[in-house]
């Protein structure tokens, strides 16, 4: 009986301390807001507090129907756009290169350097 209680309490403790990576509306809204106002410092701090990385949230997050790279380019958010480009895998940046160039020449150049 003691062993069952011990195992149950350990499992409950492990589950309660697991980092939550939910993409709820407030989370998405905050990330999109930080990107749109080009606030790289607050974006990094927000993600660090939640123990998340840009590459882990990139696929599931949309801002105004666009992915983070396209949204940063269309919002003229150069600092946060550069941060996102540097934190994503090269394959993801290469796949979005045309979209980035369409919205921002500066970020398009940064993305080309990252790909090559």
N, CA, C and O atoms as a printed pandas DataFrame, in Angstrom:
     atom_number atom_name residue_name chain_id  residue_number  x_coord  y_coord  z_coord
0              1         N          UNK        A               1    0.832   -1.191    0.000
1              2        CA          UNK        A               1    0.000    0.000    0.000
2              3         C          UNK        A               1    0.874    1.251    0.000
3              4         O          UNK        A               1    0.591    2.225   -0.698
4              5         N          UNK        A               2    1.951    1.206    0.803
5              6        CA          UNK        A               2    2.857    2.340    0.872
6              7         C          UNK        A               2    3.521    2.594   -0.480
7              8         O          UNK        A               2    3.691    3.740   -0.896
8              9         N          UNK        A               3    3.892    1.511   -1.156
9             10        CA          UNK        A               3    4.545    1.648   -2.456
10            11         C          UNK        A               3    3.610    2.258   -3.490
11            12         O          UNK        A               3    4.040    3.072   -4.307
12            13         N          UNK        A               4    2.351    1.878   -3.466
13            14        CA          UNK        A               4    1.385    2.416   -4.420
14            15         C          UNK        A               4    1.197    3.911   -4.200
15            16         O          UNK        A               4    1.140    4.676   -5.163
16            17         N          UNK        A               5    1.100    4.333   -2.948
17            18        CA          UNK        A               5    0.963    5.757   -2.650
18            19         C          UNK        A               5    2.207    6.527   -3.058
19            20         O          UNK        A               5    2.107    7.639   -3.577
20            21         N          UNK        A               6    3.371    5.949   -2.832
21            22        CA          UNK        A               6    4.625    6.608   -3.191
22            23         C          UNK        A               6    4.728    6.773   -4.707
23            24         O          UNK        A               6    5.078    7.850   -5.190
24            25         N          UNK        A               7    4.430    5.734   -5.444
25            26        CA          UNK        A               7    4.501    5.792   -6.904
26            27         C          UNK        A               7    3.477    6.784   -7.444
27            28         O          UNK        A               7    3.790    7.562   -8.345
28            29         N          UNK        A               8    2.286    6.768   -6.920
29            30        CA          UNK        A               8    1.241    7.685   -7.361
30            31         C          UNK        A               8    1.629    9.140   -7.094
31            32         O          UNK        A               8    1.429   10.003   -7.949
32            33         N          UNK        A               9    2.171    9.406   -5.936
33            34        CA          UNK        A               9    2.556   10.785   -5.617
34            35         C          UNK        A               9    3.737   11.237   -6.465
35            36         O          UNK        A               9    3.797   12.403   -6.856
36            37         N          UNK        A              10    4.673   10.346   -6.758
37            38        CA          UNK        A              10    5.789   10.714   -7.627
38            39         C          UNK        A              10    5.327   11.007   -9.049
39            40         O          UNK        A              10    5.806   11.954   -9.673
40            41         N          UNK        A              11    4.420   10.220   -9.556
41            42        CA          UNK        A              11    3.875   10.472  -10.890
42            43         C          UNK        A              11    3.107   11.786  -10.945
43            44         O          UNK        A              11    3.223   12.535  -11.915
44            45         N          UNK        A              12    2.337   12.062   -9.927
45            46        CA          UNK        A              12    1.586   13.319   -9.872
46            47         C          UNK        A              12    2.539   14.510   -9.820
47            48         O          UNK        A              12    2.297   15.529  -10.468
48            49         N          UNK        A              13    3.606   14.387   -9.061
49            50        CA          UNK        A              13    4.587   15.468   -8.963
50            51         C          UNK        A              13    5.294   15.675  -10.294
51            52         O          UNK        A              13    5.526   16.815  -10.697
52            53         N          UNK        A              14    5.638   14.600  -10.976
53            54        CA          UNK        A              14    6.321   14.708  -12.266
54            55         C          UNK        A              14    5.441   15.382  -13.307
55            56         O          UNK        A              14    5.924   16.194  -14.096
56            57         N          UNK        A              15    4.170   15.055  -13.316
57            58        CA          UNK        A              15    3.242   15.640  -14.285
58            59         C          UNK        A              15    3.010   17.114  -13.984
59            60         O          UNK        A              15    2.906   17.922  -14.907
60            61         N          UNK        A              16    2.930   17.471  -12.723
61            62        CA          UNK        A              16    2.638   18.863  -12.381
62            63         C          UNK        A              16    3.806   19.798  -12.664
63            64         O          UNK        A              16    3.589   20.998  -12.833
64            65         N          UNK        A              17    5.039   19.294  -12.722
65            66        CA          UNK        A              17    6.198   20.142  -12.979
66            67         C          UNK        A              17    6.649   20.122  -14.428
67            68         O          UNK        A              17    7.647   20.764  -14.758
68            69         N          UNK        A              18    5.960   19.416  -15.299
69            70        CA          UNK        A              18    6.304   19.389  -16.721
70            71         C          UNK        A              18    5.986   20.750  -17.332
71            72         O          UNK        A              18    4.941   21.327  -17.032
72            73         N          UNK        A              19    6.878   21.278  -18.194
73            74        CA          UNK        A              19    6.603   22.579  -18.801
74            75         C          UNK        A              19    5.400   22.502  -19.729
75            76         O          UNK        A              19    5.258   21.555  -20.502
76            77         N          UNK        A              20    4.552   23.491  -19.646
77            78        CA          UNK        A              20    3.345   23.533  -20.453
78            79         C          UNK        A              20    3.630   24.327  -21.726
79            80         O          UNK        A              20    4.039   25.486  -21.655
80            81         N          UNK        A              21    3.421   23.721  -22.869
81            82        CA          UNK        A              21    3.662   24.369  -24.155
82            83         C          UNK        A              21    2.350   24.516  -24.913
83            84         O          UNK        A              21    2.237   24.102  -26.066
84            85         N          UNK        A              22    1.386   25.096  -24.269
85            86        CA          UNK        A              22    0.098   25.265  -24.933
86            87         C          UNK        A              22    0.106   26.540  -25.756
87            88         O          UNK        A              22    0.705   27.544  -25.372
88            89         N          UNK        A              23   -0.556   26.482  -26.870
89            90        CA          UNK        A              23   -0.632   27.643  -27.750
90            91         C          UNK        A              23   -2.014   28.266  -27.626
91            92         O          UNK        A              23   -2.735   28.396  -28.614
92            93         N          UNK        A              24   -2.378   28.650  -26.410
93            94        CA          UNK        A              24   -3.686   29.258  -26.214
94            95         C          UNK        A              24   -3.687   30.688  -26.751
95            96         O          UNK        A              24   -2.654   31.193  -27.191
96            97         N          UNK        A              25   -4.838   31.329  -26.713
97            98        CA          UNK        A              25   -4.980   32.643  -27.306
98            99         C          UNK        A              25   -4.098   33.698  -26.659
99           100         O          UNK        A              25   -3.511   34.517  -27.366
100          101         N          UNK        A              26   -3.988   33.703  -25.340
101          102        CA          UNK        A              26   -3.177   34.733  -24.687
102          103         C          UNK        A              26   -1.700   34.540  -25.004
103          104         O          UNK        A              26   -0.976   35.520  -25.180
104          105         N          UNK        A              27   -1.249   33.309  -25.079
105          106        CA          UNK        A              27    0.142   33.042  -25.433
106          107         C          UNK        A              27    0.430   33.529  -26.853
107          108         O          UNK        A              27    1.406   34.240  -27.088
108          109         N          UNK        A              28   -0.423   33.142  -27.787
109          110        CA          UNK        A              28   -0.259   33.552  -29.181
110          111         C          UNK        A              28   -0.320   35.065  -29.323
111          112         O          UNK        A              28    0.468   35.667  -30.052
112          113         N          UNK        A              29   -1.254   35.659  -28.627
113          114        CA          UNK        A              29   -1.413   37.109  -28.690
114          115         C          UNK        A              29   -0.169   37.831  -28.202
115          116         O          UNK        A              29    0.267   38.803  -28.818
116          117         N          UNK        A              30    0.403   37.366  -27.105
117          118        CA          UNK        A              30    1.602   38.018  -26.553
118          119         C          UNK        A              30    2.787   37.881  -27.496
119          120         O          UNK        A              30    3.510   38.849  -27.732
120          121         N          UNK        A              31    2.993   36.678  -28.040
121          122        CA          UNK        A              31    4.114   36.476  -28.957
122          123         C          UNK        A              31    3.931   37.344  -30.199
123          124         O          UNK        A              31    4.869   38.012  -30.634
124          125         N          UNK        A              32    2.744   37.336  -30.763
125          126        CA          UNK        A              32    2.475   38.150  -31.947
126          127         C          UNK        A              32    2.640   39.644  -31.655
127          128         O          UNK        A              32    3.137   40.395  -32.494
128          129         N          UNK        A              33    2.225   40.059  -30.479
129          130        CA          UNK        A              33    2.372   41.461  -30.095
130          131         C          UNK        A              33    3.836   41.859  -30.000
131          132         O          UNK        A              33    4.222   42.921  -30.489
132          133         N          UNK        A              34    4.655   41.021  -29.379
133          134        CA          UNK        A              34    6.082   41.329  -29.244
134          135         C          UNK        A              34    6.765   41.367  -30.603
135          136         O          UNK        A              34    7.665   42.177  -30.823
136          137         N          UNK        A              35    6.349   40.502  -31.510
137          138        CA          UNK        A              35    6.933   40.512  -32.851
138          139         C          UNK        A              35    6.490   41.762  -33.600
139          140         O          UNK        A              35    7.306   42.408  -34.258
140          141         N          UNK        A              36    5.222   42.108  -33.512
141          142        CA          UNK        A              36    4.707   43.249  -34.287
142          143         C          UNK        A              36    5.314   44.578  -33.846
143          144         O          UNK        A              36    5.498   45.472  -34.673
144          145         N          UNK        A              37    5.626   44.725  -32.564
145          146        CA          UNK        A              37    6.231   45.972  -32.092
146          147         C          UNK        A              37    7.753   45.896  -32.065
147          148         O          UNK        A              37    8.420   46.813  -31.587
148          149         N          UNK        A              38    8.301   44.786  -32.584
149          150        CA          UNK        A              38    9.740   44.608  -32.717
150          151         C          UNK        A              38   10.452   44.665  -31.364
151          152         O          UNK        A              38   11.488   45.317  -31.234
152          153         N          UNK        A              39    9.902   43.993  -30.371
153          154        CA          UNK        A              39   10.487   43.980  -29.031
154          155         C          UNK        A              39   11.172   42.628  -28.782
155          156         O          UNK        A              39   10.598   41.714  -28.191
156          157         N          UNK        A              40   12.403   42.544  -29.251
157          158        CA          UNK        A              40   13.163   41.303  -29.151
158          159         C          UNK        A              40   13.432   40.905  -27.705
159          160         O          UNK        A              40   13.372   39.725  -27.361
160          161         N          UNK        A              41   13.722   41.872  -26.875
161          162        CA          UNK        A              41   14.040   41.593  -25.471
162          163         C          UNK        A              41   12.859   40.952  -24.744
163          164         O          UNK        A              41   13.029   39.958  -24.038
164          165         N          UNK        A              42   11.671   41.515  -24.913
165          166        CA          UNK        A              42   10.487   40.966  -24.238
166          167         C          UNK        A              42   10.089   39.608  -24.813
167          168         O          UNK        A              42    9.616   38.742  -24.077
168          169         N          UNK        A              43   10.275   39.414  -26.110
169          170        CA          UNK        A              43    9.978   38.118  -26.717
170          171         C          UNK        A              43   10.891   37.044  -26.140
171          172         O          UNK        A              43   10.426   35.970  -25.759
172          173         N          UNK        A              44   12.183   37.330  -26.074
173          174        CA          UNK        A              44   13.132   36.360  -25.513
174          175         C          UNK        A              44   12.816   36.061  -24.061
175          176         O          UNK        A              44   12.847   34.904  -23.642
176          177         N          UNK        A              45   12.512   37.096  -23.290
177          178        CA          UNK        A              45   12.199   36.920  -21.875
178          179         C          UNK        A              45   10.921   36.105  -21.689
179          180         O          UNK        A              45   10.856   35.224  -20.831
180          181         N          UNK        A              46    9.913   36.403  -22.493
181          182        CA          UNK        A              46    8.631   35.696  -22.417
182          183         C          UNK        A              46    8.818   34.209  -22.694
183          184         O          UNK        A              46    8.289   33.369  -21.966
184          185         N          UNK        A              47    9.568   33.882  -23.743
185          186        CA          UNK        A              47    9.802   32.480  -24.082
186          187         C          UNK        A              47   10.698   31.795  -23.055
187          188         O          UNK        A              47   10.484   30.628  -22.728
188          189         N          UNK        A              48   11.690   32.505  -22.548
189          190        CA          UNK        A              48   12.599   31.921  -21.561
190          191         C          UNK        A              48   11.869   31.609  -20.261
191          192         O          UNK        A              48   12.124   30.577  -19.641
192          193         N          UNK        A              49   10.969   32.485  -19.845
193          194        CA          UNK        A              49   10.193   32.238  -18.620
194          195         C          UNK        A              49    9.348   30.985  -18.732
195          196         O          UNK        A              49    9.094   30.312  -17.734
196          197         N          UNK        A              50    8.914   30.672  -19.934
197          198        CA          UNK        A              50    8.077   29.487  -20.155
198          199         C          UNK        A              50    8.872   28.279  -20.636
199          200         O          UNK        A              50    8.305   27.235  -20.960
200          201         N          UNK        A              51   10.205   28.438  -20.678
201          202        CA          UNK        A              51   11.130   27.376  -21.098
202          203         C          UNK        A              51   10.761   26.831  -22.479
203          204         O          UNK        A              51   10.712   25.620  -22.696
204          205         N          UNK        A              52   10.504   27.756  -23.402
205          206        CA          UNK        A              52   10.162   27.401  -24.772
206          207         C          UNK        A              52   11.205   27.973  -25.723
207          208         O          UNK        A              52   11.912   28.926  -25.396
208          209         N          UNK        A              53   11.283   27.382  -26.884
209          210        CA          UNK        A              53   12.180   27.862  -27.925
210          211         C          UNK        A              53   11.354   28.217  -29.149
211          212         O          UNK        A              53   10.272   27.672  -29.365
212          213         N          UNK        A              54   11.870   29.126  -29.938
213          214        CA          UNK        A              54   11.167   29.570  -31.138
214          215         C          UNK        A              54   10.912   28.392  -32.067
215          216         O          UNK        A              54    9.834   28.284  -32.652
216          217         N          UNK        A              55   11.891   27.513  -32.207
217          218        CA          UNK        A              55   11.714   26.379  -33.122
218          219         C          UNK        A              55   10.619   25.423  -32.658
219          220         O          UNK        A              55   10.035   24.713  -33.476
220          221         N          UNK        A              56   10.335   25.397  -31.357
221          222        CA          UNK        A              56    9.291   24.489  -30.873
222          223         C          UNK        A              56    7.883   25.069  -31.040
223          224         O          UNK        A              56    6.914   24.311  -31.091
224          225         N          UNK        A              57    7.753   26.379  -31.125
225          226        CA          UNK        A              57    6.428   26.989  -31.266
226          227         C          UNK        A              57    6.144   27.451  -32.686
227          228         O          UNK        A              57    5.010   27.815  -32.995
228          229         N          UNK        A              58    7.144   27.446  -33.552
229          230        CA          UNK        A              58    7.011   28.027  -34.892
230          231         C          UNK        A              58    5.891   27.392  -35.706
231          232         O          UNK        A              58    5.096   28.105  -36.317
232          233         N          UNK        A              59    5.817   26.071  -35.724
233          234        CA          UNK        A              59    4.826   25.391  -36.564
234          235         C          UNK        A              59    3.391   25.607  -36.098
235          236         O          UNK        A              59    2.482   25.648  -36.927
236          237         N          UNK        A              60    3.167   25.745  -34.808
237          238        CA          UNK        A              60    1.809   25.834  -34.299
238          239         C          UNK        A              60    1.293   27.246  -34.088
239          240         O          UNK        A              60    0.157   27.419  -33.647
240          241         N          UNK        A              61    2.089   28.255  -34.388
241          242        CA          UNK        A              61    1.707   29.631  -34.080
242          243         C          UNK        A              61    1.489   30.429  -35.360
243          244         O          UNK        A              61    2.344   30.451  -36.245
244          245         N          UNK        A              62    0.352   31.074  -35.445
245          246        CA          UNK        A              62    0.020   31.940  -36.586
246          247         C          UNK        A              62   -0.356   33.316  -36.064
247          248         O          UNK        A              62   -1.071   33.444  -35.071
248          249         N          UNK        A              63    0.129   34.330  -36.740
249          250        CA          UNK        A              63   -0.211   35.720  -36.420
250          251         C          UNK        A              63   -0.871   36.317  -37.659
251          252         O          UNK        A              63   -0.233   36.447  -38.703
252          253         N          UNK        A              64   -2.120   36.671  -37.547
253          254        CA          UNK        A              64   -2.904   37.182  -38.678
254          255         C          UNK        A              64   -2.859   36.225  -39.864
255          256         O          UNK        A              64   -2.827   36.661  -41.015
256          257         N          UNK        A              65   -2.857   34.939  -39.590
257          258        CA          UNK        A              65   -2.842   33.934  -40.643
258          259         C          UNK        A              65   -1.478   33.667  -41.256
259          260         O          UNK        A              65   -1.367   32.896  -42.209
260          261         N          UNK        A              66   -0.440   34.297  -40.720
261          262        CA          UNK        A              66    0.917   34.140  -41.245
262          263         C          UNK        A              66    1.788   33.444  -40.208
263          264         O          UNK        A              66    1.514   33.509  -39.010
264          265         N          UNK        A              67    2.855   32.768  -40.686
265          266        CA          UNK        A              67    3.797   32.216  -39.724
266          267         C          UNK        A              67    4.648   33.355  -39.154
267          268         O          UNK        A              67    4.570   34.485  -39.638
268          269         N          UNK        A              68    5.445   33.073  -38.147
269          270        CA          UNK        A              68    6.203   34.130  -37.458
270          271         C          UNK        A              68    7.161   34.874  -38.386
271          272         O          UNK        A              68    7.292   36.094  -38.290
272          273         N          UNK        A              69    7.826   34.155  -39.275
273          274        CA          UNK        A              69    8.762   34.816  -40.191
274          275         C          UNK        A              69    8.050   35.789  -41.123
275          276         O          UNK        A              69    8.476   36.932  -41.286
276          277         N          UNK        A              70    6.976   35.330  -41.725
277          278        CA          UNK        A              70    6.227   36.183  -42.639
278          279         C          UNK        A              70    5.621   37.374  -41.898
279          280         O          UNK        A              70    5.601   38.488  -42.421
280          281         N          UNK        A              71    5.130   37.140  -40.686
281          282        CA          UNK        A              71    4.537   38.211  -39.894
282          283         C          UNK        A              71    5.586   39.253  -39.510
283          284         O          UNK        A              71    5.319   40.453  -39.569
284          285         N          UNK        A              72    6.776   38.801  -39.117
285          286        CA          UNK        A              72    7.847   39.740  -38.764
286          287         C          UNK        A              72    8.252   40.570  -39.976
287          288         O          UNK        A              72    8.480   41.774  -39.859
288          289         N          UNK        A              73    8.342   39.934  -41.136
289          290        CA          UNK        A              73    8.721   40.652  -42.352
290          291         C          UNK        A              73    7.646   41.660  -42.752
291          292         O          UNK        A              73    7.966   42.790  -43.120
292          293         N          UNK        A              74    6.386   41.263  -42.684
293          294        CA          UNK        A              74    5.313   42.180  -43.083
294          295         C          UNK        A              74    5.091   43.297  -42.067
295          296         O          UNK        A              74    4.563   44.353  -42.414
296          297         N          UNK        A              75    5.492   43.070  -40.810
297          298        CA          UNK        A              75    5.367   44.093  -39.769
298          299         C          UNK        A              75    6.589   44.998  -39.693
299          300         O          UNK        A              75    6.636   45.920  -38.879
300          301         N          UNK        A              76    7.581   44.731  -40.549
301          302        CA          UNK        A              76    8.836   45.477  -40.548
302          303         C          UNK        A              76    9.537   45.386  -39.186
303          304         O          UNK        A              76   10.121   46.359  -38.710
304          305         N          UNK        A              77    9.471   44.224  -38.583
305          306        CA          UNK        A              77   10.107   43.966  -37.287
306          307         C          UNK        A              77   11.474   43.332  -37.553
307          308         O          UNK        A              77   11.613   42.109  -37.535
308          309         N          UNK        A              78   12.465   44.159  -37.795
309          310        CA          UNK        A              78   13.766   43.672  -38.231
310          311         C          UNK        A              78   14.523   42.931  -37.130
311          312         O          UNK        A              78   15.108   41.879  -37.388
312          313         N          UNK        A              79   14.520   43.460  -35.920
313          314        CA          UNK        A              79   15.264   42.810  -34.827
314          315         C          UNK        A              79   14.677   41.453  -34.470
315          316         O          UNK        A              79   15.409   40.469  -34.367
316          317         N          UNK        A              80   13.383   41.393  -34.284
317          318        CA          UNK        A              80   12.764   40.106  -33.945
318          319         C          UNK        A              80   12.812   39.157  -35.137
319          320         O          UNK        A              80   12.935   37.946  -34.954
320          321         N          UNK        A              81   12.719   39.680  -36.334
321          322        CA          UNK        A              81   12.828   38.843  -37.526
322          323         C          UNK        A              81   14.202   38.184  -37.619
323          324         O          UNK        A              81   14.308   36.999  -37.934
324          325         N          UNK        A              82   15.248   38.956  -37.344
325          326        CA          UNK        A              82   16.604   38.397  -37.348
326          327         C          UNK        A              82   16.750   37.326  -36.268
327          328         O          UNK        A              82   17.369   36.287  -36.499
328          329         N          UNK        A              83   16.185   37.578  -35.101
329          330        CA          UNK        A              83   16.235   36.590  -34.022
330          331         C          UNK        A              83   15.553   35.291  -34.448
331          332         O          UNK        A              83   16.091   34.203  -34.238
332          333         N          UNK        A              84   14.386   35.407  -35.039
333          334        CA          UNK        A              84   13.637   34.222  -35.469
334          335         C          UNK        A              84   14.426   33.469  -36.544
335          336         O          UNK        A              84   14.520   32.242  -36.498
336          337         N          UNK        A              85   14.986   34.190  -37.500
337          338        CA          UNK        A              85   15.766   33.552  -38.563
338          339         C          UNK        A              85   16.955   32.802  -37.981
339          340         O          UNK        A              85   17.258   31.691  -38.414
340          341         N          UNK        A              86   17.627   33.393  -37.012
341          342        CA          UNK        A              86   18.814   32.757  -36.423
342          343         C          UNK        A              86   18.476   31.567  -35.530
343          344         O          UNK        A              86   19.326   30.700  -35.325
344          345         N          UNK        A              87   17.273   31.504  -34.999
345          346        CA          UNK        A              87   16.897   30.421  -34.090
346          347         C          UNK        A              87   16.222   29.244  -34.786
347          348         O          UNK        A              87   16.130   28.163  -34.204
348          349         N          UNK        A              88   15.751   29.426  -36.008
349          350        CA          UNK        A              88   15.083   28.352  -36.736
350          351         C          UNK        A              88   16.090   27.509  -37.512
351          352         O          UNK        A              88   17.166   27.993  -37.860
352          353         N          UNK        A              89   15.748   26.256  -37.785
353          354        CA          UNK        A              89   16.622   25.424  -38.620
354          355         C          UNK        A              89   16.746   26.008  -40.035
355          356         O          UNK        A              89   15.834   26.680  -40.517
356          357         N          UNK        A              90   17.867   25.747  -40.683
357          358        CA          UNK        A              90   18.136   26.284  -42.013
358          359         C          UNK        A              90   17.070   25.827  -43.008
359          360         O          UNK        A              90   16.681   26.600  -43.883
360          361         N          UNK        A              91   16.598   24.605  -42.895
361          362        CA          UNK        A              91   15.580   24.090  -43.823
362          363         C          UNK        A              91   14.285   24.893  -43.740
363          364         O          UNK        A              91   13.645   25.143  -44.762
364          365         N          UNK        A              92   13.899   25.292  -42.548
365          366        CA          UNK        A              92   12.670   26.079  -42.372
366          367         C          UNK        A              92   12.849   27.473  -42.971
367          368         O          UNK        A              92   11.949   27.996  -43.626
368          369         N          UNK        A              93   14.015   28.064  -42.740
369          370        CA          UNK        A              93   14.287   29.393  -43.303
370          371         C          UNK        A              93   14.308   29.319  -44.823
371          372         O          UNK        A              93   13.760   30.193  -45.494
372          373         N          UNK        A              94   14.937   28.278  -45.374
373          374        CA          UNK        A              94   14.994   28.116  -46.829
374          375         C          UNK        A              94   13.593   27.946  -47.421
375          376         O          UNK        A              94   13.309   28.466  -48.501
376          377         N          UNK        A              95   12.731   27.232  -46.730
377          378        CA          UNK        A              95   11.367   27.019  -47.223
378          379         C          UNK        A              95   10.559   28.311  -47.234
379          380         O          UNK        A              95    9.629   28.448  -48.030
380          381         N          UNK        A              96   10.896   29.252  -46.373
381          382        CA          UNK        A              96   10.149   30.515  -46.273
382          383         C          UNK        A              96   10.882   31.696  -46.910
383          384         O          UNK        A              96   10.451   32.839  -46.757
384          385         N          UNK        A              97   11.970   31.442  -47.615
385          386        CA          UNK        A              97   12.809   32.510  -48.145
386          387         C          UNK        A              97   12.062   33.426  -49.106
387          388         O          UNK        A              97   12.200   34.646  -49.014
388          389         N          UNK        A              98   11.278   32.874  -50.023
389          390        CA          UNK        A              98   10.556   33.703  -50.996
390          391         C          UNK        A              98    9.542   34.617  -50.319
391          392         O          UNK        A              98    9.386   35.774  -50.707
392          393         N          UNK        A              99    8.858   34.097  -49.313
393          394        CA          UNK        A              99    7.857   34.892  -48.596
394          395         C          UNK        A              99    8.533   36.024  -47.829
395          396         O          UNK        A              99    8.020   37.142  -47.783
396          397         N          UNK        A             100    9.672   35.736  -47.235
397          398        CA          UNK        A             100   10.402   36.760  -46.476
398          399         C          UNK        A             100   10.868   37.868  -47.410
399          400         O          UNK        A             100   10.720   39.050  -47.101
400          401         N          UNK        A             101   11.436   37.483  -48.563
401          402        CA          UNK        A             101   11.930   38.473  -49.526
402          403         C          UNK        A             101   10.804   39.354  -50.050
403          404         O          UNK        A             101   11.005   40.538  -50.318
404          405         N          UNK        A             102    9.615   38.769  -50.195
405          406        CA          UNK        A             102    8.472   39.521  -50.724
406          407         C          UNK        A             102    8.103   40.685  -49.805
407          408         O          UNK        A             102    7.700   41.749  -50.277
408          409         N          UNK        A             103    8.239   40.484  -48.498
409          410        CA          UNK        A             103    7.821   41.508  -47.532
410          411         C          UNK        A             103    8.949   42.408  -47.045
411          412         O          UNK        A             103    8.704   43.568  -46.712
412          413         N          UNK        A             104   10.187   41.898  -46.994
413          414        CA          UNK        A             104   11.277   42.692  -46.427
414          415         C          UNK        A             104   12.596   42.328  -47.095
415          416         O          UNK        A             104   13.041   41.182  -47.032
416          417         N          UNK        A             105   13.212   43.313  -47.731
417          418        CA          UNK        A             105   14.502   43.082  -48.386
418          419         C          UNK        A             105   15.598   42.805  -47.355
419          420         O          UNK        A             105   16.464   41.958  -47.576
420          421         N          UNK        A             106   15.557   43.522  -46.230
421          422        CA          UNK        A             106   16.572   43.336  -45.193
422          423         C          UNK        A             106   16.524   41.923  -44.612
423          424         O          UNK        A             106   17.551   41.247  -44.538
424          425         N          UNK        A             107   15.352   41.483  -44.205
425          426        CA          UNK        A             107   15.224   40.136  -43.654
426          427         C          UNK        A             107   15.481   39.073  -44.715
427          428         O          UNK        A             107   15.965   37.987  -44.396
428          429         N          UNK        A             108   15.165   39.369  -45.962
429          430        CA          UNK        A             108   15.474   38.450  -47.050
430          431         C          UNK        A             108   16.972   38.245  -47.183
431          432         O          UNK        A             108   17.434   37.127  -47.413
432          433         N          UNK        A             109   17.737   39.330  -47.037
433          434        CA          UNK        A             109   19.197   39.230  -47.084
434          435         C          UNK        A             109   19.757   38.433  -45.921
435          436         O          UNK        A             109   20.666   37.622  -46.099
436          437         N          UNK        A             110   19.212   38.661  -44.722
437          438        CA          UNK        A             110   19.646   37.912  -43.540
438          439         C          UNK        A             110   19.326   36.431  -43.712
439          440         O          UNK        A             110   20.134   35.571  -43.360
440          441         N          UNK        A             111   18.153   36.138  -44.249
441          442        CA          UNK        A             111   17.755   34.747  -44.461
442          443         C          UNK        A             111   18.634   34.077  -45.505
443          444         O          UNK        A             111   18.988   32.908  -45.353
444          445         N          UNK        A             112   18.994   34.798  -46.565
445          446        CA          UNK        A             112   19.890   34.232  -47.593
446          447         C          UNK        A             112   21.247   33.895  -46.999
447          448         O          UNK        A             112   21.809   32.841  -47.297
448          449         N          UNK        A             113   21.780   34.777  -46.162
449          450        CA          UNK        A             113   23.063   34.499  -45.506
450          451         C          UNK        A             113   22.964   33.265  -44.621
451          452         O          UNK        A             113   23.902   32.471  -44.557
452          453         N          UNK        A             114   21.851   33.098  -43.946
453          454        CA          UNK        A             114   21.648   31.944  -43.074
454          455         C          UNK        A             114   21.556   30.653  -43.874
455          456         O          UNK        A             114   22.066   29.619  -43.443
456          457         N          UNK        A             115   20.914   30.704  -45.028
457          458        CA          UNK        A             115   20.734   29.521  -45.851
458          459         C          UNK        A             115   22.058   29.130  -46.533
459          460         O          UNK        A             115   22.384   27.947  -46.636
460          461         N          UNK        A             116   22.799   30.117  -46.985
461          462        CA          UNK        A             116   24.052   29.831  -47.716
462          463         C          UNK        A             116   25.195   29.679  -46.809
463          464         O          UNK        A             116   26.314   29.438  -47.261
